[in-house]
Amino acid sequence: MWVGLLVCLILGLVTVGIGQTNGDYIVGPNDVLAVMVVEQPQLTGKYIVRADGTFTFPLVGRVAAGGRSLSAVEEELGERLSKGFLKNPQIGVSVDQYRSQQIFVIGEVRQPGALQFTGIMSFVEALARAGSVTERAGTGAVIVRPDYGAPMPDVSTLTWSANEKGPGAGDVKNVKDATVIRVSLEFLKSGQIPQNISLRGGDTIFVPRAATAFVSGQVRSPGEYPIVKDMTIREVLALAGGVVERGSTRRIQVIRQVNGTKVTKDVSLSDIVQAGDDVVVRDRLF
């Protein structure tokens, strides 16, 4: 279901939401630039950015491109060509092949991994390219954005602490020199597009698994079920198909970890279930 909603959201997007343009793309090593000089076919062509961030251009020699925007590269080429070579040169620079930057999508998505960053990519688009979220995804996600000049964070160290409940709750641990942006995924269910977040090269999207509770005893479908904020015992039992005839809605217990110790307590249908709870429906007495 969420895959279809994501497709609809992508088709409905007209702008990225933050106003980023191709001219804002930051060039990196191994990118292939397409340079067009009006009425100068001998200068128009494709140029590979070397590991040191430069490429060699006819007449002017080596041009620094790494870490600069396409607009800045255009401006430098224009200035250098106008100094004794061309009068008022008209130049356009674009990326023919994006090779230097990536977006990472990990966690509860169908196709986790790296995506080639093309200069303009939104949070919703990245999720769609990763096959959308799985049925086990929580209601929140985070974008881990490395600080400028800082190394890319080791995504293998990312963990999610869901001590708090609700969309975007919890915290991401073990992240240094990075900004953490929390995003609610509730819009995937409603089909409404929030302010779409524009991504940057090096961003990592982490979709954590939803908090869950176990349901056992006299229910139709015992098992593990995702829970959301303020979910009641009645609601989690409904996910398990409800109580069977042999079970009693007045004899329900919860086995819960409290300070590292398992505690068993009697609960009612209106009580709130917590992450990690084992909800047990016992037999009728008669």
Backbone torsions as a table, in degrees:
resi	resn	phi	psi	omega
1	MET	NA	-45.3	-178.0
2	TRP	-65.7	-27.9	178.0
3	VAL	-62.6	-46.0	-179.7
4	GLY	-62.9	-40.0	179.1
5	LEU	-64.5	-39.0	178.9
6	LEU	-64.0	-40.8	178.5
7	VAL	-60.6	-44.5	179.0
8	CYS	-62.3	-39.7	-179.9
9	LEU	-65.0	-41.7	-179.9
10	ILE	-63.7	-44.2	-179.5
11	LEU	-64.5	-27.5	-178.0
12	GLY	-85.6	-9.7	-178.0
13	LEU	-75.4	130.8	177.6
14	VAL	-106.5	-37.7	177.5
15	THR	-129.5	165.4	179.7
16	VAL	-73.2	-29.3	176.3
17	GLY	110.0	-23.0	-179.7
18	ILE	-113.4	-7.6	176.4
19	GLY	87.9	17.2	178.8
20	GLN	-71.6	143.8	178.5
21	THR	-126.2	169.2	178.2
22	ASN	-59.3	-32.1	179.6
23	GLY	-64.2	-17.3	179.9
24	ASP	-86.6	-9.6	-177.5
25	TYR	-60.1	133.5	179.1
26	ILE	-92.7	119.2	-176.8
27	VAL	-71.0	145.0	178.1
28	GLY	-137.7	172.1	179.0
29	PRO	-56.7	142.6	178.0
30	ASN	79.2	-8.9	172.5
31	ASP	-62.7	147.0	175.2
32	VAL	-107.9	117.3	-177.8
33	LEU	-95.7	138.8	173.4
34	ALA	-103.8	115.9	-178.0
35	VAL	-110.2	126.1	177.6
36	MET	-117.3	124.0	175.2
37	VAL	-113.4	116.8	-174.9
38	VAL	-59.2	129.1	178.7
39	GLU	63.5	22.3	177.0
40	GLN	-134.6	70.9	-175.9
41	PRO	-61.3	-26.5	-179.6
42	GLN	-70.9	-18.2	178.6
43	LEU	-99.0	-21.1	-178.9
44	THR	-74.3	130.7	-179.8
45	GLY	175.1	-169.3	-179.4
46	LYS	-110.7	137.9	-174.3
47	TYR	-134.2	130.2	-178.7
48	ILE	-89.4	130.8	176.8
49	VAL	-79.8	125.7	-176.5
50	ARG	-76.0	175.7	-179.5
51	ALA	-61.4	-29.0	179.4
52	ASP	-84.6	4.3	176.2
53	GLY	87.1	10.2	-178.7
54	THR	-115.9	162.7	169.1
55	PHE	-140.0	155.8	-178.0
56	THR	-98.5	127.5	-177.3
57	PHE	-119.0	140.5	-179.5
58	PRO	-54.8	145.3	177.5
59	LEU	76.1	-42.3	-173.7
60	VAL	-101.8	-15.0	179.3
61	GLY	83.6	-142.6	-173.2
62	ARG	-75.6	134.4	-179.7
63	VAL	-122.7	129.5	178.4
64	ALA	-79.0	122.2	-179.2
65	ALA	-124.0	-31.3	-176.6
66	GLY	-59.9	130.9	-179.8
67	GLY	80.1	6.2	-179.6
68	ARG	-117.9	157.6	178.2
69	SER	-78.8	161.6	176.5
70	LEU	-60.2	-37.6	179.7
71	SER	-62.1	-40.0	179.9
72	ALA	-67.2	-38.0	177.5
73	VAL	-65.0	-43.0	176.4
74	GLU	-56.8	-46.0	-176.6
75	GLU	-63.7	-42.7	-179.8
76	GLU	-65.8	-43.5	178.7
77	LEU	-60.0	-42.7	-179.9
78	GLY	-61.6	-43.8	-178.8
79	GLU	-65.3	-43.3	-176.5
80	ARG	-72.8	-34.9	177.6
81	LEU	-72.5	-28.0	-178.5
82	SER	-77.0	-10.6	179.9
83	LYS	-90.2	75.2	174.2
84	GLY	94.4	-1.2	-178.4
85	PHE	-113.0	-54.5	-177.9
86	LEU	-130.4	148.7	177.4
87	LYS	-96.4	120.1	179.4
88	ASN	50.1	60.3	-178.6
89	PRO	-66.5	139.5	177.1
90	GLN	-105.7	114.5	-170.3
91	ILE	-126.1	140.7	173.1
92	GLY	-129.2	132.7	179.1
93	VAL	-123.2	128.1	176.9
94	SER	-136.3	173.4	178.9
95	VAL	-99.0	120.0	177.5
96	ASP	-82.7	-38.6	177.4
97	GLN	-139.7	124.6	177.9
98	TYR	-88.1	116.3	-176.9
99	ARG	-130.1	-10.2	-168.5
100	SER	-97.4	-24.8	-171.5
101	GLN	-126.9	149.5	-178.6
102	GLN	-137.0	157.6	169.9
103	ILE	-114.6	137.6	179.1
104	PHE	-110.4	134.2	177.0
105	VAL	-123.7	118.1	-176.3
106	ILE	-132.7	170.5	179.6
107	GLY	95.3	-142.0	-173.5
108	GLU	-84.0	65.9	171.8
109	VAL	-126.1	158.6	-173.8
110	ARG	-74.4	-28.8	-179.1
111	GLN	-132.9	72.6	-179.2
112	PRO	-66.0	152.8	178.1
113	GLY	147.4	-162.5	-177.2
114	ALA	-94.9	142.0	174.1
115	LEU	-118.3	138.5	177.4
116	GLN	-71.2	124.6	-179.4
117	PHE	-81.2	126.9	-174.3
118	THR	-109.0	17.6	177.5
119	GLY	95.3	-37.7	176.8
120	ILE	-130.8	108.0	177.1
121	MET	-149.6	132.6	-179.5
122	SER	-101.1	166.7	177.9
123	PHE	-58.1	-46.0	-179.0
124	VAL	-63.9	-41.9	-179.7
125	GLU	-63.2	-41.4	180.0
126	ALA	-63.4	-42.2	177.3
127	LEU	-61.8	-41.1	179.8
128	ALA	-63.3	-41.8	179.9
129	ARG	-67.1	-25.8	178.2
130	ALA	-87.5	10.2	176.1
131	GLY	85.0	10.8	-178.4
132	SER	75.3	175.4	-178.0
133	VAL	-83.4	158.4	178.1
134	THR	-84.3	172.4	178.8
135	GLU	-68.5	-15.2	-179.1
136	ARG	-93.9	2.7	-178.3
137	ALA	-69.5	147.9	175.8
138	GLY	-78.4	-171.5	-177.5
139	THR	-92.7	-1.3	179.8
140	GLY	-134.2	158.4	175.1
141	ALA	-138.9	167.7	176.2
142	VAL	-131.8	151.8	171.4
143	ILE	-112.3	120.2	177.3
144	VAL	-98.0	115.3	-174.1
145	ARG	-114.3	112.1	179.8
146	PRO	-60.6	141.3	174.5
147	ASP	-65.2	151.6	179.0
148	TYR	-59.1	131.3	178.9
149	GLY	86.8	-10.8	-179.6
150	ALA	-89.9	151.5	177.8
151	PRO	-67.3	156.1	178.4
152	MET	-63.6	133.8	-178.9
153	PRO	-64.1	149.2	176.9
154	ASP	-76.9	102.9	-173.8
155	VAL	-65.8	-17.8	-179.8
156	SER	-70.6	-14.6	-178.6
157	THR	-93.4	-2.5	-177.0
158	LEU	-69.1	129.8	173.5
159	THR	-132.6	158.1	-176.1
160	TRP	-120.6	123.2	177.7
161	SER	-105.0	111.9	-175.0
162	ALA	-105.9	48.1	178.1
163	ASN	-68.0	-31.5	174.5
164	GLU	-94.1	160.1	-178.9
165	LYS	-115.1	162.0	175.2
166	GLY	109.3	165.8	-178.6
167	PRO	-57.1	126.3	175.7
168	GLY	73.8	8.1	-178.7
169	ALA	-79.1	177.0	-178.6
170	GLY	89.7	-169.5	-178.3
171	ASP	-151.0	153.6	176.1
172	VAL	-100.7	127.7	-177.0
173	LYS	-102.4	166.0	172.5
174	ASN	62.0	35.4	177.2
175	VAL	-116.1	120.4	179.9
176	LYS	-115.3	148.9	176.4
177	ASP	53.8	44.0	-179.1
178	ALA	-149.8	156.0	175.2
179	THR	-101.2	135.2	179.1
180	VAL	-107.3	120.7	-179.6
181	ILE	-110.6	120.6	-179.6
182	ARG	-90.7	138.2	-177.9
183	VAL	-131.5	132.5	174.7
184	SER	-82.5	141.3	177.7
185	LEU	-102.1	9.8	-178.1
186	GLU	-61.2	-27.7	-177.9
187	PHE	-65.4	-21.5	179.3
188	LEU	-64.0	-31.6	179.9
189	LYS	-82.1	-34.3	-176.3
190	SER	-85.5	-22.5	-177.6
191	GLY	81.1	4.0	179.7
192	GLN	-91.6	137.0	-178.3
193	ILE	-90.3	118.6	175.4
194	PRO	-80.0	-171.8	173.4
195	GLN	-63.8	114.8	-174.1
196	ASN	-77.9	136.8	-175.1
197	ILE	-91.7	129.7	177.9
198	SER	-85.8	128.0	-176.7
199	LEU	-87.7	163.6	175.3
200	ARG	-125.4	155.6	176.6
201	GLY	-55.6	134.0	-179.0
202	GLY	95.5	-9.6	178.5
203	ASP	-64.9	145.5	173.2
204	THR	-120.7	123.1	174.9
205	ILE	-95.4	125.0	-179.7
206	PHE	-118.3	116.0	178.1
207	VAL	-105.5	104.2	-177.1
208	PRO	-77.2	161.3	176.4
209	ARG	-72.6	145.9	178.9
210	ALA	-65.6	151.4	170.4
211	ALA	-63.9	144.1	-176.1
212	THR	-131.8	162.7	172.5
213	ALA	-135.8	152.9	178.1
214	PHE	-100.4	140.7	177.0
215	VAL	-122.8	127.7	-178.3
216	SER	-141.5	177.4	-178.8
217	GLY	90.3	-143.1	-172.1
218	GLN	-85.3	67.5	174.5
219	VAL	-129.0	162.5	-175.2
220	ARG	-70.9	-36.7	-176.3
221	SER	-135.0	80.1	178.2
222	PRO	-59.6	150.0	178.0
223	GLY	158.2	-168.0	-179.5
224	GLU	-99.8	133.6	-175.9
225	TYR	-133.5	142.6	177.3
226	PRO	-71.1	144.1	178.8
227	ILE	-124.8	159.1	177.6
228	VAL	-124.6	174.3	-177.2
229	LYS	-57.3	135.2	175.5
230	ASP	63.5	23.0	176.0
231	MET	-70.8	136.1	-178.3
232	THR	-91.8	166.4	175.1
233	ILE	-59.4	-39.5	178.9
234	ARG	-58.4	-43.0	-177.0
235	GLU	-70.1	-39.6	-179.8
236	VAL	-71.9	-30.0	174.7
237	LEU	-67.5	-34.0	177.5
238	ALA	-64.0	-36.2	176.9
239	LEU	-62.8	-31.2	-179.8
240	ALA	-88.3	14.0	176.2
241	GLY	88.3	1.9	178.3
242	GLY	88.0	172.0	-178.5
243	VAL	-83.5	134.5	178.2
244	VAL	-80.1	173.2	-173.9
245	GLU	-59.9	-33.6	-177.7
246	ARG	-76.2	-15.2	-176.7
247	GLY	-88.8	164.5	-179.5
248	SER	-126.2	126.7	177.1
249	THR	-74.4	-6.6	177.6
250	ARG	-100.1	-0.7	-180.0
251	ARG	-127.1	66.7	-179.7
252	ILE	-114.9	133.4	177.4
253	GLN	-122.3	153.9	174.3
254	VAL	-121.1	129.3	173.0
255	ILE	-100.8	118.1	-170.0
256	ARG	-132.3	141.3	175.3
257	GLN	-81.0	120.7	177.6
258	VAL	-126.8	112.4	-178.7
259	ASN	53.1	41.6	176.7
260	GLY	82.0	1.8	-179.5
261	THR	-118.7	137.8	176.9
262	LYS	-76.7	126.4	-179.7
263	VAL	-121.6	132.7	178.3
264	THR	-107.5	129.9	-179.3
265	LYS	-141.0	149.9	175.1
266	ASP	-78.0	140.6	-179.6
267	VAL	-134.6	164.3	175.6
268	SER	-109.8	170.7	-178.3
269	LEU	-62.5	-24.9	-176.9
270	SER	-89.9	-5.0	179.5
271	ASP	-70.5	157.4	-177.4
272	ILE	-90.9	131.7	177.4
273	VAL	-84.2	147.7	-179.9
274	GLN	-117.5	158.6	179.9
275	ALA	-58.7	133.0	178.7
276	GLY	87.1	-4.5	179.1
277	ASP	-63.0	147.4	168.7
278	ASP	-112.4	106.6	-177.6
279	VAL	-91.7	120.1	-174.9
280	VAL	-116.1	120.4	176.4
281	VAL	-97.4	118.5	-176.0
282	ARG	-91.5	167.7	-179.8
283	ASP	-67.2	155.6	170.2
284	ARG	-64.3	151.1	176.6
285	LEU	-78.3	-29.9	178.7
286	PHE	-157.4	NA	NA
